[in-house]
Amino acid sequence: MSSPSPQTWRSAWYPRKQKPVVLHVLPVLWHLLGCINSSGTASHGGAPDLRQATVMLVSPLYDLMGQGLMEKASAEPSMTQRQIQLLHTLVEG
């Protein structure tokens, strides 16, 4: 018997555990998106690989949440249009 794929496991897990993602993970993502300037590098003197770290968070979150991630971002009052566009760019890869 083979074990379920990570995608299957995440898809089964997320519907039951949305609250921790919304309360703890999404605020971190919103903060990271705010720390990346328009050229894609860290603003405020952050680490140069901040964009890569953000991509590493966005990819599995989008796999998990699908379009819901973009909907949450659009509904978040603290998100700017630039941050939403950056998220869209990161999701598209």
HUSUL-V632226 format. One record per residue. N is the residue number from 1. RES is the residue in three letters. PHI is phi in radians with two decimals (999 if undefined). NEAR is the number of other C-alpha atoms within 12 Angstrom. D_FIRST is the distance of its C-alpha to the first C-alpha in whole Angstrom. Layout:
n: [N N]
res: [RES RES]
phi: [PHI PHI]
near: [NEAR NEAR]
d_first: [D_FIRST D_FIRST]
//
This chain:
n: [1 2 3 4 5 6 7 8 9 10 11 12 13 14 15 16 17 18 19 20 21 22 23 24 25 26 27 28 29 30 31 32 33 34 35 36 37 38 39 40 41 42 43 44 45 46 47 48 49 50 51 52 53 54 55 56 57 58 59 60 61 62 63 64 65 66 67 68 69 70 71 72 73 74 75 76 77 78 79 80 81 82 83 84 85 86 87 88 89 90 91 92 93]
res: [MET SER SER PRO SER PRO GLN THR TRP ARG SER ALA TRP TYR PRO ARG LYS GLN LYS PRO VAL VAL LEU HIS VAL LEU PRO VAL LEU TRP HIS LEU LEU GLY CYS ILE ASN SER SER GLY THR ALA SER HIS GLY GLY ALA PRO ASP LEU ARG GLN ALA THR VAL MET LEU VAL SER PRO LEU TYR ASP LEU MET GLY GLN GLY LEU MET GLU LYS ALA SER ALA GLU PRO SER MET THR GLN ARG GLN ILE GLN LEU LEU HIS THR LEU VAL GLU GLY]
phi: [999 -1.54 -1.42 -1.17 -1.19 -0.97 -1.10 -1.11 -1.09 -1.11 -1.10 -1.33 -1.35 -1.03 -1.00 -1.60 -2.20 -1.19 -1.02 -1.07 -1.14 -1.16 -1.39 -2.05 -1.48 -1.07 -1.04 -1.15 -1.10 -1.03 -1.12 -1.07 -1.10 -1.25 -1.57 -1.76 -1.45 -1.11 -1.50 1.57 -1.87 -1.23 -1.61 1.11 1.27 -1.30 -1.16 -1.15 -1.67 -1.08 -1.09 -1.11 -1.10 -1.16 -1.06 -1.16 -1.51 -1.14 -1.01 -1.20 -1.11 -1.19 -1.02 -1.32 -1.71 1.09 -1.11 -1.02 -1.10 -1.16 -1.14 -1.11 -1.10 -1.15 -1.49 -1.37 -1.06 -1.38 -1.42 -1.57 -1.09 -1.11 -1.17 -1.14 -1.14 -1.08 -1.05 -1.04 -1.09 -1.16 -1.15 -1.22 1.35]
near: [3 4 8 11 10 14 19 14 16 21 21 17 17 24 18 13 17 22 13 15 25 22 14 14 22 31 22 20 39 33 25 34 38 30 29 33 22 19 12 28 23 23 20 13 12 17 17 18 18 25 31 20 24 35 26 19 27 33 24 25 31 32 24 27 28 22 17 20 32 31 18 27 31 21 15 20 14 19 26 18 19 22 28 29 22 32 39 24 20 28 24 16 15]
d_first: [0 4 7 9 12 16 17 15 15 19 20 18 20 24 25 25 26 29 32 31 30 34 36 35 33 35 38 37 36 40 42 40 41 45 45 44 47 48 48 44 45 45 49 50 50 46 44 44 40 40 39 36 35 35 33 30 31 31 28 25 28 28 25 24 28 28 32 32 33 36 37 37 39 42 42 43 46 46 45 47 47 47 44 42 43 41 38 38 39 36 33 34 34]
//
